[in-house]
Amino acid sequence: MNYTENNKLIAEFMRWNIKSPTTIPTNLHLSNLELDNGEVMELQFQESWALLMPVVEKIEKLGFVFKMYGNVTTFLKKRTFNEPIWNDDFRGKTNREATYKAVVEFMKWHNEKK
């Protein structure tokens, strides 16, 4: 899993203006993003509920649903006129890891649909 690219997708979805991504050389695969205003943010969506939950809340405001239980997060796509609900389970060692995977897959799907 490429955390730098995935976190960049999430940051863009959150409408943070990104100048350039850089990787912090650690075993945690963390990433920094330099914002247009020169601020450098250490983004650890995969490590922090505090960063990840606002993303989940924004997705839910679009009419999508995340259901979390144990180490599984289920992502449900909203129903549209001619489109059935898409349901997929994402597993991780922790609920946070499963939720991160679901968010990343949502970002990829959302960007394809734009």
N, C-alpha and C positions, 0 to 999 in steps of 0.2 A: 504494500500500500504506500503510495507516494503522498506523505502528509503535506509536503509543501504545496503541491499542485491542488490537492483536495481542499486544503485550508484556504488557498487562493480563491477557489470556486465559491466557498462559503462566504468569504469576505466580500467578494463581488456581489453575491446575492444580497448581502446586508447593506450594499451600496456604499462601501468604503472605497474611496478612490485610491487605487494602488499604483505606486510608482514602480516598484520592483520587489520581487521576492528574493530572499536569501535564506540559505540553510545554516542553522547553527550546528556546528560539528559536535553532536552529542549522540549518545546511544538511544536517546528518546525520540529522535527524528522530529525535533521541534522546528518551527520555521519562524522567521521574521518577515514582516511585510513593511516596506517603507511606503508611507502614505504621501500623497501629493503635497501635504503641508510640511513634509520633512520629518514627521514623527515616525519612529520605528516601533512597531508593535510586535511583541512576541505572541504569536498565535498558537494556542495549544487546544484547539477545539476537541482534540482526541483525549486530552488530559483534564479538562475543566468543565464541570457542569455549569459554572457561572458564565462561560463563553458559549456553551452549546445550547442551553435552554432558551435564550432569546431567539436563536435561529429556529428552534422547534416551534416556538410561539408564533413567529412570523409566518412559518409554513402553515400552521393551523389556521391563522387568520385568512389564508387564501382558500380555506375550505377543505384542507387535507387533515388526516388523522394519524396520530402515532399512538399505538398502544404498547405499553412497556410492561413486561412481566419477566421476572428472573433475569436471565441473560439473553432474552429475546426481545427484539423490538419489531412490531408489525407496522408496516406502512400501508395505509389505505389511501388510494387516490380517490378524489371525489367523483361522484357520478355526474356525467353530463348527458345531454339528450341522447346521443347515439353511442356512448362510450361506457362500457361496463366498469365497475370498480376493479381496480388492480390491487391485489393483495400480495404482499411478499414479506417473509420473515427474514430478519437479519440477526445472526447469532454472533456473540462475542464472549470473551472470558468474563466480562462484566456487562451490566445493563448499559453503562455509559459507552462502552465500545460498540455494542450492538446499535445503540442510538446513533452514534457517529457514523457507522456504516450506512444506516438507513438515510441519514441526512445527505451523505455524499451521493448515494444512488438517486435520491430525489433531485439533487443539484444537476446531475448528469441528465436525468429525464427531463427536468424543467428546461434546461438549456437546449435540448433537442426540439422541444415543442415551441420554442420562441420563434 
